[in-house]
Amino acid sequence: MIYTNDKTVKVKAGSLEIGGGAPISVQSMLNIPVHDIEANVLQAKRLENAGCDIVRVTVPDKEAIKTVEALKENINIPLVADIHFDYRLALESVAAGVDKVRINPGNIGSDDKVKMVADACRKARVPIRIGVNSGSIEKNILAKYGAVTPEAMVESGLYHISLLEKFDFNDIVLSLKSSDTQTMYKAYELAAEKCPYPLHLGVTEAGTEDMGVIKSAAGIGGLLLRGIGSTIRVSLTDDPVKEVEAGIKLLKAIDLRKGGVRLVSCPTCGRTEIDLIGIAKEAEKRLMNLDKDITVAIMGCVVNGPGEAGAADIGIAGGKNCGVIFKKGEIIRKLPESELLEGLLSEIEKM
């Protein structure tokens, strides 16, 4: 059996449901120095405004709890505390009101420490994300497999899960990230056969925007198309807002998120006699934040215009220094190239 998103356990981070058939959520992480409280709050608000569903902040020391408290006071999306090694920071983060904790139970010490974290999270109804990556696999597991393999990553994840299950804690999310897309893909594929908990998908250290988006689309998108995965992060060496935008676009591209404008445009060919590339780019920019659930087609010629894009709610098709605007395949206006984009935007505004 494969535990697809609709078949996994459902957990809640604040008001956000993860797994169990809930919509796929998009995550990101703050990258401002954690003790700069004001800058972290501002960045978190930018992420929220961009459509981020859940945001993570690192908690490396007790001083960082002040940032956690400020974030909880100023944002309306769930907050995740990222903890490494020190169970006391997990306890303080839960007390400060975080909605989720990211920690590997095997890294925080003895059973009594794990139990304290599990008990605190259970009482506060805070789920725990176990975050395995290719650099965090236990030495004995690594020795068993001889290298970082998908099987080694999954075994590590199941080991950490067992430490929480020992204390009857089941509000768990698992991530198995690798910078190698194939390793990541196979690890999640295997985990979906063995683990009933929601999976947080990501290609870690994916790179800068161009390659990072491509690697994430291949790894995350491929898994989502199979029903595997409940929440995602497109990790980029860039502004975290770009991670959110890429994640939302990815979900829309595979029809897992509705709402907003869906833009389709042809790749152009020798028949194109208008600046379609420029028009398409400007249309995408102008329509990005429009809250209308419509499909807009930007097509280069009549061959690919009202016919091939006839299912679009509205669109344009180019001619010789001119073009037509069509709705549901029916031409409604003909305009010179210089007026084509504004004419299209005007018609969309009326819809």
Secondary structure, 3 states (H helix, E strand, C coil): CCCCCCCCCCEEECCEEECCCCCCEEEEECCCCCCCHHHHHHHHHHHHHHCCCEEEEECCCHHHHHHHHHHHHHCCCCEEEECCCCHHHHHHHHHCCCCEEECCHHHCCCHHHHHHHHHHHHHHCCCEEEEEECCCCCHHHHHHHCCCCHHHHHHHHHHHHHHHHCCCCCCEEEEEEECCHHHHHHHHHHHHHHCCCCEEECECCCCCHHHHHHHHHHHHHHHHHCCCCCEECCCCCCCHHHHHHHHHHHHHHCCCCCCCCEEEECCCCCCCCCCHHHHHHHHHHHHCCCCCCCEEEEECCCHHHHHCCCCCCEEEEECCCEEEEEECCEEEEEEEHHHHHHHHHHHHHHC
